[in-house]
Structures are given as structure tokens and as C-alpha cells.
Amino acid sequence: MSEDRNSAPFRIEAGLRFQHRHLAARGYWRAFSRKLRYPLGPEAKAVTFIERAIDPDHAISAVSQNGDFLGVAGFKSPEGAFIGGGFRDLAVTFGWIGATFRGLLIGILERDCEPDTLLMDGIFVEPHARGRGIGKALLKAIETRAASMGLRHVRLDVIDTNPRARALYEREGFVEKSVESLGPLSPVFGFSMATQMTKPVGI
């Protein structure tokens, strides 16, 4: 159990409860809609696809004492990802033609797993639960998971339009490793550059 001195306690737990799938899908869209608006929008269909594609085994959740959903951190491994799914899942939601176009755009954002590194696959805290240390607790839990898997680093990517998130990652010990520019695709995804940040496990 974790507790911030100015707020109610919350719990960090492995996985994602079944009853929280829709809330997690909606929150994921809210957090990342700027870069996913063309690959997955409009909102209703995006949330439907994300909820279908969620893999709870690649998630760490924050919940209140009453079991309310507060936030989640997802990660990717060679076995899967928090937001998985494939072409067939896209087709169920968007149709075969729409899935082809959207699959190409999603492919541009795909990141491969690296040896000895846990790759984060999104993190967010529900708006009403922010300022309680939940984001920090989720990052610590991700690091603990990486250690339990025998990995040496945690990696995440942060876009240039989210300086608040980058500031949190820097406070938690993540450092810039590289920067990738989207160039002419910037208007499609709503950001110009993505910074890869890493942190050694246990530091």
C-alpha cells in the first residue's frame, strides 16, 4: 500500500482488473489521443479497439482502497504488449480497408524490445487522482518488474509536446538516450520529436 501525506492511500497491483478495462482504454485514449487521432480515431472506435487490444498481463495498476481505478503503467515484452492486437483486431473495429491504412500509421510508432531492457507501453493517471504520487509509484513498480525479469534497464519514449511528463521522468532518474524526429509526418501525429529515455534498474 502506498500513501501520499495529503491524500487517501492507494494500492499498486500487478495486472488490470477486468472491470477496469473500459476505464483504462478511455484513459489511454485521453492520454495519447494527440498522436493516435489519425491511426485510431474517432474516439468511440479508438476506445473500442484499445479495450479489445489490452493485455492485462502487461500492466501494473493503481487502485483506491475501494477498488476504484486510478491509473496504469503498461509495458512491452517479446511475449506481448499492454496495447497489443493485430490487423484482425483493427479490422473488427474499422473494417478491412480502414485497418490497412491505420495499420501502416501504427507501424510507424512501433518500437522493438531491446536486450536487457523493459520497454514501457504507456503510463497515465486519471485526472481526479493526479498530484498524489501515483505516477511516481507506477514508475517504481515498473522498475521492480524489470528487476524481477532479470532486466537491467527501463526505457520509455516521451514526445516534445509533453514537457510535464518528461520532467517527472527526469526527477525519477531517467536520462535522454536519443531523439528521433518525425519530419514531414509531424502534423499526422501531433508532435515533432520523441526522446528515448532510459534508467538503470535499481538506481
Backbone as CSV, one residue per row, in Angstrom:
resi,resn,N_x,N_y,N_z,CA_x,CA_y,CA_z,C_x,C_y,C_z
1,MET,0.838,-1.190,0.000,0.000,0.000,0.000,0.875,1.242,0.000
2,SER,0.532,2.218,-0.829,1.254,3.479,-0.893,0.344,4.585,-0.418
3,GLU,0.956,5.658,0.134,0.142,6.742,0.648,0.877,8.057,0.518
4,ASP,0.204,9.057,0.021,0.708,10.422,-0.014,0.170,11.141,1.202
5,ARG,0.986,11.981,1.854,0.586,12.577,3.120,-0.634,13.475,3.003
6,ASN,-0.957,13.953,1.792,-2.083,14.856,1.615,-3.277,14.189,0.934
7,SER,-3.286,12.857,0.854,-4.373,12.202,0.142,-4.630,10.812,0.692
8,ALA,-5.702,10.212,0.195,-6.047,8.867,0.618,-5.047,7.862,0.063
9,PRO,-4.882,6.739,0.742,-3.947,5.720,0.271,-4.438,5.044,-1.007
10,PHE,-3.505,4.454,-1.721,-3.833,3.710,-2.933,-2.952,2.474,-2.978
11,ARG,-3.340,1.543,-3.827,-2.619,0.272,-3.948,-2.074,0.126,-5.368
12,ILE,-0.845,-0.369,-5.460,-0.255,-0.719,-6.748,-0.316,-2.229,-6.869
13,GLU,-0.896,-2.714,-7.960,-1.052,-4.153,-8.115,-0.729,-4.587,-9.539
14,ALA,-0.255,-5.801,-9.667,0.064,-6.356,-10.979,-1.211,-6.608,-11.765
15,GLY,-1.149,-6.378,-13.064,-2.279,-6.664,-13.928,-3.290,-5.532,-13.994
16,LEU,-4.404,-5.821,-14.620,-5.512,-4.880,-14.764,-6.806,-5.641,-14.521
17,ARG,-7.601,-5.189,-13.572,-8.853,-5.864,-13.263,-9.799,-5.801,-14.465
18,PHE,-10.573,-6.870,-14.650,-11.471,-6.937,-15.801,-12.425,-5.746,-15.829
19,GLN,-12.948,-5.366,-14.673,-13.918,-4.274,-14.625,-13.290,-2.914,-14.911
20,HIS,-11.957,-2.863,-14.994,-11.270,-1.610,-15.275,-10.842,-1.473,-16.737
21,ARG,-11.138,-2.468,-17.557,-10.666,-2.440,-18.947,-11.174,-1.205,-19.690
22,HIS,-12.459,-0.923,-19.578,-13.003,0.216,-20.320,-12.425,1.530,-19.812
23,LEU,-12.299,1.659,-18.502,-11.720,2.873,-17.937,-10.274,3.045,-18.390
24,ALA,-9.534,1.942,-18.431,-8.142,2.010,-18.879,-8.067,2.387,-20.358
25,ALA,-8.961,1.829,-21.168,-8.976,2.157,-22.594,-9.312,3.627,-22.805
26,ARG,-10.292,4.103,-22.068,-10.685,5.508,-22.195,-9.570,6.432,-21.724
27,GLY,-8.917,6.065,-20.628,-7.822,6.872,-20.115,-6.615,6.865,-21.038
28,TYR,-6.344,5.709,-21.647,-5.223,5.618,-22.591,-5.470,6.542,-23.781
29,TRP,-6.693,6.523,-24.284,-7.024,7.407,-25.405,-6.885,8.872,-25.003
30,ARG,-7.374,9.205,-23.826,-7.282,10.591,-23.350,-5.815,11.014,-23.243
31,ALA,-4.961,10.135,-22.786,-3.552,10.471,-22.594,-2.791,10.564,-23.908
32,PHE,-3.162,9.755,-24.900,-2.359,9.656,-26.118,-3.125,9.975,-27.396
33,SER,-4.287,10.597,-27.252,-5.122,10.863,-28.434,-4.456,11.804,-29.423
34,ARG,-3.583,12.659,-28.932,-2.966,13.619,-29.852,-2.143,12.912,-30.924
35,LYS,-1.424,11.869,-30.536,-0.612,11.166,-31.535,-1.343,9.987,-32.167
36,LEU,-2.476,9.590,-31.584,-3.215,8.448,-32.119,-4.491,8.852,-32.844
37,ARG,-4.749,10.152,-33.002,-6.015,10.603,-33.577,-6.237,10.081,-34.988
38,TYR,-5.178,10.057,-35.799,-5.338,9.533,-37.161,-5.237,8.017,-37.225
39,PRO,-4.297,7.396,-36.494,-4.249,5.932,-36.536,-5.500,5.256,-35.956
40,LEU,-6.109,5.850,-34.894,-7.184,5.145,-34.203,-8.496,5.913,-34.083
41,GLY,-8.503,7.227,-34.320,-9.728,7.996,-34.160,-10.806,7.595,-35.163
42,PRO,-12.063,7.972,-34.903,-12.556,8.839,-33.831,-12.573,8.151,-32.472
43,GLU,-12.884,8.935,-31.438,-12.732,8.468,-30.059,-13.494,7.182,-29.768
44,ALA,-14.746,7.107,-30.152,-15.545,5.936,-29.802,-14.931,4.650,-30.351
45,LYS,-14.500,4.686,-31.600,-13.889,3.494,-32.192,-12.513,3.231,-31.599
46,ALA,-11.785,4.301,-31.305,-10.460,4.133,-30.699,-10.567,3.418,-29.359
47,VAL,-11.492,3.855,-28.519,-11.656,3.236,-27.204,-12.090,1.784,-27.349
48,THR,-12.960,1.513,-28.321,-13.393,0.137,-28.563,-12.211,-0.754,-28.942
49,PHE,-11.358,-0.254,-29.849,-10.193,-1.039,-30.265,-9.226,-1.231,-29.108
50,ILE,-8.911,-0.152,-28.386,-7.940,-0.246,-27.284,-8.420,-1.235,-26.236
51,GLU,-9.707,-1.166,-25.893,-10.239,-2.100,-24.892,-10.096,-3.541,-25.375
52,ARG,-10.314,-3.763,-26.651,-10.173,-5.103,-27.224,-8.721,-5.559,-27.202
53,ALA,-7.783,-4.614,-27.402,-6.369,-4.961,-27.565,-5.587,-5.040,-26.254
54,ILE,-6.175,-4.605,-25.153,-5.458,-4.595,-23.876,-5.057,-6.014,-23.454
55,ASP,-3.808,-6.133,-23.016,-3.316,-7.374,-22.412,-3.021,-7.085,-20.942
56,PRO,-3.875,-7.526,-20.020,-3.692,-7.205,-18.604,-2.410,-7.768,-18.003
57,ASP,-1.834,-8.786,-18.642,-0.590,-9.357,-18.126,0.596,-8.420,-18.330
58,HIS,0.414,-7.396,-19.141,1.475,-6.417,-19.388,1.099,-5.061,-18.801
59,ALA,0.458,-5.088,-17.632,0.009,-3.862,-16.980,0.294,-3.902,-15.489
60,ILE,0.487,-2.728,-14.925,0.552,-2.527,-13.480,-0.420,-1.397,-13.166
61,SER,-1.337,-1.644,-12.236,-2.424,-0.706,-11.979,-2.301,-0.032,-10.623
62,ALA,-2.937,1.127,-10.529,-3.124,1.822,-9.255,-4.615,1.845,-8.963
63,VAL,-4.997,1.413,-7.775,-6.409,1.397,-7.398,-6.556,1.992,-6.001
64,SER,-7.734,2.520,-5.723,-8.012,3.090,-4.407,-8.316,1.976,-3.416
65,GLN,-8.485,2.351,-2.160,-8.855,1.367,-1.144,-10.190,0.708,-1.477
66,ASN,-11.045,1.452,-2.149,-12.354,0.922,-2.519,-12.329,0.157,-3.836
67,GLY,-11.160,0.071,-4.466,-11.045,-0.651,-5.709,-11.312,0.175,-6.946
68,ASP,-11.372,1.498,-6.809,-11.575,2.355,-7.966,-10.292,2.456,-8.784
69,PHE,-10.438,2.521,-10.090,-9.295,2.622,-10.989,-8.702,4.026,-10.932
70,LEU,-7.366,4.111,-10.728,-6.697,5.403,-10.605,-5.661,5.642,-11.693
71,GLY,-5.125,4.592,-12.277,-4.103,4.773,-13.302,-3.457,3.449,-13.640
72,VAL,-2.605,3.474,-14.669,-1.966,2.245,-15.111,-0.651,2.566,-15.808
73,ALA,0.275,1.654,-15.709,1.515,1.684,-16.484,1.576,0.385,-17.270
74,GLY,1.769,0.506,-18.577,1.873,-0.678,-19.411,3.309,-0.905,-19.846
75,PHE,3.620,-2.124,-20.239,4.964,-2.422,-20.731,4.877,-3.443,-21.854
76,LYS,5.964,-3.524,-22.588,6.055,-4.413,-23.735,7.184,-5.404,-23.514
77,SER,6.979,-6.637,-23.945,7.998,-7.685,-23.858,7.950,-8.485,-25.152
78,PRO,8.910,-9.386,-25.349,8.847,-10.236,-26.548,7.568,-11.077,-26.617
79,GLU,6.886,-11.241,-25.482,5.667,-12.044,-25.442,4.408,-11.237,-25.716
80,GLY,4.485,-9.924,-25.719,3.287,-9.130,-25.936,3.453,-7.705,-25.454
81,ALA,2.343,-6.965,-25.434,2.373,-5.568,-25.024,1.060,-5.201,-24.344
82,PHE,1.085,-4.141,-23.563,-0.125,-3.683,-22.887,-1.237,-3.408,-23.898
83,ILE,-0.921,-2.662,-24.940,-1.864,-2.482,-26.042,-1.362,-3.323,-27.207
84,GLY,-1.870,-4.534,-27.266,-1.445,-5.468,-28.299,-2.367,-5.384,-29.502
85,GLY,-2.930,-6.494,-29.864,-3.820,-6.509,-31.022,-3.047,-6.564,-32.320
86,GLY,-3.742,-6.940,-33.354,-3.128,-7.036,-34.676,-4.084,-6.560,-35.745
87,PHE,-3.782,-6.906,-36.975,-4.588,-6.432,-38.100,-6.044,-6.876,-37.984
88,ARG,-6.259,-8.097,-37.540,-7.620,-8.597,-37.411,-8.414,-7.782,-36.394
89,ASP,-7.767,-7.401,-35.294,-8.446,-6.583,-34.290,-8.800,-5.209,-34.854
90,LEU,-7.889,-4.643,-35.639,-8.181,-3.376,-36.295,-9.360,-3.527,-37.255
91,ALA,-9.386,-4.624,-37.993,-10.442,-4.836,-38.978,-11.808,-4.981,-38.329
92,VAL,-11.862,-5.616,-37.159,-13.135,-5.763,-36.456,-13.727,-4.399,-36.129
93,THR,-12.868,-3.458,-35.780,-13.324,-2.132,-35.379,-13.494,-1.177,-36.547
94,PHE,-12.542,-1.200,-37.487,-12.504,-0.188,-38.544,-12.815,-0.711,-39.946
95,GLY,-12.992,-2.019,-40.092,-13.175,-2.588,-41.421,-11.825,-2.866,-42.062
96,TRP,-11.822,-3.696,-43.105,-10.562,-4.137,-43.700,-9.806,-2.987,-44.366
97,ILE,-10.506,-2.125,-45.052,-9.825,-1.007,-45.717,-9.262,-0.040,-44.682
98,GLY,-10.077,0.315,-43.698,-9.614,1.213,-42.642,-8.462,0.618,-41.860
99,ALA,-8.495,-0.686,-41.647,-7.429,-1.351,-40.897,-6.104,-1.278,-41.637
100,THR,-6.148,-1.369,-42.955,-4.911,-1.317,-43.743,-4.228,0.033,-43.581
101,PHE,-4.966,1.099,-43.737,-4.423,2.452,-43.593,-3.922,2.697,-42.170
102,ARG,-4.734,2.326,-41.196,-4.377,2.582,-39.799,-3.208,1.710,-39.353
103,GLY,-3.149,0.497,-39.866,-2.031,-0.367,-39.522,-0.702,0.192,-39.978
104,LEU,-0.688,0.818,-41.140,0.545,1.443,-41.627,0.984,2.584,-40.711
105,LEU,0.040,3.393,-40.254,0.378,4.507,-39.369,0.864,4.005,-38.006
106,ILE,0.192,2.997,-37.475,0.606,2.443,-36.187,2.004,1.855,-36.293
107,GLY,2.314,1.253,-37.437,3.636,0.669,-37.632,4.754,1.685,-37.506
108,ILE,4.483,2.924,-37.863,5.492,3.977,-37.744,5.842,4.234,-36.286
109,LEU,4.866,4.046,-35.400,5.068,4.313,-33.975,5.604,3.099,-33.215
110,GLU,5.637,1.951,-33.844,6.075,0.731,-33.163,7.536,0.824,-32.728
111,ARG,7.827,0.264,-31.554,9.190,0.222,-31.034,9.522,-1.218,-30.665
112,ASP,10.717,-1.653,-31.011,11.136,-3.020,-30.734,11.740,-3.132,-29.346
113,CYS,11.556,-4.298,-28.736,12.196,-4.572,-27.451,13.693,-4.737,-27.651
114,GLU,14.460,-4.315,-26.656,15.910,-4.424,-26.701,16.382,-5.394,-25.611
115,PRO,17.508,-6.053,-25.816,18.027,-6.971,-24.798,18.249,-6.252,-23.464
116,ASP,17.900,-6.895,-22.373,18.132,-6.391,-21.022,17.336,-5.135,-20.689
117,THR,16.300,-4.825,-21.484,15.561,-3.582,-21.278,14.061,-3.831,-21.284
118,LEU,13.376,-3.286,-20.272,11.921,-3.318,-20.236,11.403,-2.062,-20.925
119,LEU,10.585,-2.236,-21.937,10.065,-1.125,-22.724,8.682,-0.749,-22.220
120,MET,8.526,0.477,-21.761,7.227,0.929,-21.290,6.287,1.148,-22.467
121,ASP,5.000,0.869,-22.227,3.984,0.961,-23.282,2.839,1.853,-22.815
122,GLY,3.210,3.022,-22.278,2.200,3.984,-21.846,1.999,4.005,-20.347
123,ILE,1.832,5.201,-19.798,1.535,5.383,-18.387,0.642,6.612,-18.258
124,PHE,-0.383,6.515,-17.424,-1.237,7.673,-17.162,-1.939,7.504,-15.821
125,VAL,-2.347,8.636,-15.279,-3.111,8.686,-14.027,-4.418,9.403,-14.326
126,GLU,-5.514,8.890,-13.806,-6.811,9.524,-14.012,-6.773,10.969,-13.506
127,PRO,-7.423,11.902,-14.200,-7.346,13.324,-13.830,-7.675,13.611,-12.369
128,HIS,-8.680,12.946,-11.818,-9.081,13.241,-10.437,-8.079,12.702,-9.409
129,ALA,-7.140,11.840,-9.865,-6.197,11.211,-8.935,-4.788,11.790,-9.034
130,ARG,-4.600,12.818,-9.854,-3.268,13.373,-10.036,-2.837,14.181,-8.819
131,GLY,-1.507,14.308,-8.672,-0.959,15.036,-7.541,-0.864,14.231,-6.266
132,ARG,-1.029,12.932,-6.360,-0.998,12.065,-5.183,0.207,11.130,-5.175
133,GLY,1.111,11.292,-6.122,2.287,10.427,-6.179,2.058,9.111,-6.881
134,ILE,0.938,8.980,-7.581,0.609,7.716,-8.232,1.522,7.446,-9.426
135,GLY,1.791,8.483,-10.225,2.691,8.296,-11.362,4.063,7.823,-10.928
136,LYS,4.565,8.426,-9.879,5.865,8.034,-9.342,5.834,6.583,-8.854
137,ALA,4.754,6.212,-8.178,4.630,4.842,-7.664,4.550,3.830,-8.801
138,LEU,3.860,4.174,-9.868,3.768,3.276,-11.021,5.128,3.095,-11.684
139,LEU,5.894,4.183,-11.789,7.237,4.073,-12.364,8.119,3.167,-11.507
140,LYS,8.020,3.297,-10.193,8.800,2.439,-9.294,8.391,0.972,-9.460
141,ALA,7.093,0.750,-9.639,6.611,-0.617,-9.818,7.107,-1.215,-11.131
142,ILE,7.178,-0.398,-12.171,7.727,-0.854,-13.451,9.190,-1.255,-13.278
143,GLU,9.932,-0.450,-12.539,11.338,-0.767,-12.294,11.475,-2.082,-11.520
144,THR,10.593,-2.288,-10.544,10.611,-3.530,-9.772,10.299,-4.729,-10.668
145,ARG,9.339,-4.543,-11.582,9.003,-5.618,-12.510,10.202,-5.945,-13.408
146,ALA,10.880,-4.914,-13.884,12.062,-5.138,-14.723,13.108,-5.941,-13.971
147,ALA,13.332,-5.598,-12.702,14.309,-6.325,-11.891,13.903,-7.782,-11.721
148,SER,12.599,-8.021,-11.512,12.120,-9.397,-11.323,12.280,-10.233,-12.587
149,MET,12.355,-9.557,-13.736,12.538,-10.242,-15.012,14.007,-10.383,-15.379
150,GLY,14.894,-9.926,-14.484,16.323,-10.020,-14.731,16.836,-9.004,-15.732
151,LEU,16.089,-7.915,-15.930,16.492,-6.887,-16.890,17.290,-5.788,-16.195
152,ARG,18.044,-5.041,-16.977,18.971,-4.064,-16.410,18.530,-2.618,-16.601
153,HIS,17.608,-2.381,-17.531,17.193,-1.009,-17.816,15.681,-0.936,-18.055
154,VAL,15.136,0.247,-17.819,13.767,0.581,-18.225,13.869,1.678,-19.270
155,ARG,13.119,1.536,-20.343,13.125,2.540,-21.417,11.717,3.065,-21.644
156,LEU,11.623,4.357,-21.926,10.358,4.957,-22.329,10.640,6.022,-23.374
157,ASP,9.605,6.409,-24.101,9.704,7.488,-25.072,8.737,8.592,-24.669
158,VAL,9.174,9.837,-24.739,8.317,10.972,-24.399,8.367,11.971,-25.541
159,ILE,7.205,12.498,-25.923,7.145,13.409,-27.063,7.383,14.844,-26.626
160,ASP,7.778,15.684,-27.575,8.178,17.047,-27.251,7.017,17.919,-26.798
161,THR,5.783,17.475,-27.008,4.630,18.258,-26.573,4.170,17.876,-25.168
162,ASN,4.947,17.068,-24.463,4.576,16.644,-23.110,5.714,16.919,-22.129
163,PRO,6.072,18.196,-21.926,7.195,18.516,-21.038,6.941,18.136,-19.577
164,ARG,5.680,18.120,-19.172,5.367,17.763,-17.783,5.765,16.312,-17.502
165,ALA,5.452,15.423,-18.446,5.826,14.020,-18.269,7.342,13.872,-18.266
166,ARG,8.011,14.574,-19.162,9.472,14.475,-19.215,10.084,14.925,-17.890
167,ALA,9.542,15.993,-17.312,10.068,16.483,-16.034,9.939,15.415,-14.945
168,LEU,8.815,14.702,-14.933,8.636,13.620,-13.961,9.671,12.532,-14.182
169,TYR,9.868,12.131,-15.431,10.820,11.063,-15.723,12.238,11.471,-15.314
170,GLU,12.590,12.712,-15.558,13.920,13.180,-15.175,14.087,13.170,-13.659
171,ARG,13.047,13.569,-12.935,13.123,13.541,-11.468,13.300,12.120,-10.951
172,GLU,12.763,11.162,-11.694,12.845,9.764,-11.270,14.084,9.058,-11.801
173,GLY,15.013,9.816,-12.392,16.296,9.242,-12.777,16.444,8.814,-14.217
174,PHE,15.449,9.061,-15.053,15.571,8.732,-16.471,16.404,9.798,-17.173
175,VAL,17.248,9.371,-18.094,18.103,10.298,-18.828,17.913,10.100,-20.327
176,GLU,18.122,11.169,-21.066,17.967,11.127,-22.515,19.021,10.234,-23.151
177,LYS,18.567,9.374,-24.049,19.474,8.490,-24.774,19.582,8.897,-26.237
178,SER,18.442,9.243,-26.837,18.436,9.661,-28.237,17.159,10.429,-28.529
179,VAL,17.163,11.148,-29.648,15.998,11.918,-30.080,15.708,11.565,-31.529
180,GLU,14.442,11.290,-31.821,14.031,10.938,-33.184,13.033,11.965,-33.688
181,SER,13.262,12.473,-34.884,12.370,13.458,-35.492,11.405,12.770,-36.459
182,LEU,10.148,13.219,-36.448,9.163,12.675,-37.369,9.188,13.363,-38.718
183,GLY,9.843,14.506,-38.796,9.949,15.216,-40.069,8.592,15.580,-40.633
184,PRO,8.347,15.265,-41.913,7.084,15.658,-42.546,5.845,14.974,-41.983
185,LEU,6.031,13.929,-41.150,4.892,13.242,-40.549,4.409,13.905,-39.263
186,SER,5.074,14.965,-38.842,4.719,15.643,-37.594,3.249,16.038,-37.519
187,PRO,2.658,16.627,-38.571,1.244,17.010,-38.487,0.300,15.822,-38.303
188,VAL,0.714,14.652,-38.774,-0.136,13.469,-38.658,-0.243,13.017,-37.204
189,PHE,0.880,13.053,-36.494,0.910,12.521,-35.132,0.863,13.599,-34.055
190,GLY,0.950,14.869,-34.430,0.790,15.934,-33.450,2.013,16.218,-32.607
191,PHE,3.181,15.709,-32.999,4.421,16.041,-32.308,5.566,15.977,-33.312
192,SER,6.651,16.659,-32.992,7.774,16.743,-33.922,8.898,15.780,-33.596
193,MET,9.139,15.581,-32.289,10.263,14.750,-31.861,9.860,13.867,-30.689
194,ALA,10.470,12.705,-30.627,10.293,11.795,-29.496,11.665,11.516,-28.895
195,THR,11.752,11.677,-27.589,13.014,11.447,-26.877,12.986,10.106,-26.191
196,GLN,13.962,9.276,-26.492,14.105,7.991,-25.813,14.863,8.220,-24.508
197,MET,14.284,7.761,-23.394,14.900,7.935,-22.086,15.052,6.563,-21.425
198,THR,16.150,6.391,-20.714,16.398,5.111,-20.042,16.836,5.341,-18.601
199,LYS,16.660,4.297,-17.812,17.105,4.322,-16.414,17.611,2.944,-16.035
200,PRO,18.813,2.863,-15.445,19.290,1.566,-14.953,18.405,1.061,-13.808
201,VAL,18.073,-0.188,-13.807,17.253,-0.765,-12.757,17.997,-0.721,-11.430
202,GLY,17.320,-0.287,-10.391,17.910,-0.246,-9.066,18.647,1.017,-8.726
203,ILE,18.652,1.999,-9.626,19.358,3.270,-9.372,18.375,4.306,-8.852
